[in-house]
Amino acid sequence: MEFLKKLFGGSSTSGTSGGDRNGMYFYVKPRGCDEVVRVRIDMNNDLSLADSGNDYFVIKTVRGTSYKCTRSAELHLQFGGDRRLRNSEVSGGDLVKKEDYDAWLASGQAS
């Protein structure tokens, strides 16, 4: 089983930023919701080349998982040619810190 995990890039610590070499995580709280959503950006597959041909971008629609959060937010990310984050914006919500996500999980509201 470990062979398959290594072959397809999985690891026993995947899902955490420390063990996920290709992932970048953002935390979004849609407006009007208590839920904080963790969004993973795959740096090898999610980036799209901008029309300029020099930069990259990602647009993700973020929606909570519970029936209590029916609103969605849109995460807009801009990266330079070196694939480093240049700008991040959220419409219909707020970009929050990992600590906010951890606190939301600890509150027991996550199902």
N, C-alpha and C positions, 0 to 999 in steps of 0.2 A: 504494500500500500504506500509506503514511503516513496518508492520509486515513482509511482504515478503522481504523487504530490509534487515531487521535484520536477517531473517532466512537464506538468501543466502549471507550474508556478505556485502551487499551494504550499502552505507551511502550517505548522501547528499554531503559529501566532498570527495567521492572516486575519484581517478584520481590525487589527490594531495598527496604528501608524508606524510603530516601531518595527513590525515584521512585514510590512507591505511596501516593498521597494517601488512599485509602480503606481501606488495610490496616493492621492492627495485628498484630505478630508476637509469638508466645510460643514458648518452647523447652521441651519436655517430655522427660524421660527416664523411660520406663516402668520400674517396679521390676523388677529382675532382668535388665535388658537393658543392653548397652553403647551402644546406639543413642540418639542425641538427635534428636527429631523437631521440625521447624519447623512451627508451626501458624499459618495466616493467618486472621485474623478480618476479614471485610468489614464495615466500620462502617455501610454502607448496607443490607446485606441479611441479615447473620447475627444481629443483635440482635433479641430478642423482648421484647415489652412484658410486664412483670410484672403480676401480679394487682392490685397497688396502683394501676396506671395511671400511676405517676410514674417508675418506674425500668425498667431493661432488664437482661436477662441473656442469657448464652450458655452452652450445655453442649456440649462437643465430646468425642467418643471419639477417643482418640489411640492409634494402633497403629503399630509399626515396620514398615518395608518389607522387612526381610530375614527369611528363614526362621529365623534364630537368635533373633529377638525375637517370641515368640508371645503375649506378654502385652499387655494394653491398659491405658491409664490414662484417666481422665476429667477434663477441664479444665472448671472452673466459674468463670465470670466474672460479676461484678456491676457494672453501670454506673448512674450517676445519670441523672436526667432530662436533663442536659446532655451525655450520652453520654461522660462521663469515667469511667475505670476507678475503681471504689471498692474492689473486693476480688477476689482471685484465689486459687483453691485447686486442688490436684490430688489426686485419690484414685487410689491404685494407681501412683503415680510421684512425681516431683519436678519442680518448676519450676526450670529452670536458666537461666544467662545465655547471651547470644548468643556470647560467647567460648567457652563449652563446646561449642556447636554447631560453631563454626568449627574448634575443635581436633579434634572428632570427624571433621569432613570432611577435615581435613589429615592425619589418621592413616591415611587410605586405606581405612577400613572401609566407607565409603559406596559403594554400588554403583549 
